[in-house]
């Protein structure tokens, strides 16, 4: 599903602020892999997600999705088949529009995104069923303005919007970091349900080592632009926080 081969990225090259963010990273994800990514500040976690999303181009190396080389494909073109949720709950939704209108725009990703033809009864039924997955009662508030929702509700809605069209890969960039612990747990539970239900290939960055261990079938740790630890299967299931701390001092 995803092949990252020997990618490098240096910011501000040739200046006093030069920073090597990615230093020859190789990463392969099979279809349906749910990979959690941990590491200290500046380890390269968000940088690799930005590289996959096409926020900027890598200096060298290749990135392929479903066997297609997207290394030089513009970000807006990759957005047609990549779902992404950012840390800030205010990103990803239109506050002045209704919940159902936001979902309608997400459902029309890859085609001209307007509401000119309105929202059909069939679409409303589909949106209601999708909202039930979140277990936040939003299926009964579909005409409410998104700006009236709490941060957790907006982030859960953003997650649903990002996965509505079943993207080839889902990128979660610390998408619960700005939420209180109780709300973060709810959004993570919703994430797990959606990813498992639709068998989505997923990369999730988190600073929470317990969450990294509890979710997904694979865990990678980054340090100084490299992947220094990669664990999956039964070995991951038996991981403890102490094991991760022994590998890398956060």
Helices and strands as residue ranges (DSSP letters): E 2-11, E 19-29, E 34-39, H 45-53, E 60-65, E 68-69, H 75-78, E 82-85, H 99-107, H 121-132, G 138-140, G 146-148, H 151-163, E 169-173, H 181-198, E 202-205, H 209-214, E 218-223, E 226-232, H 233-237, H 241-247
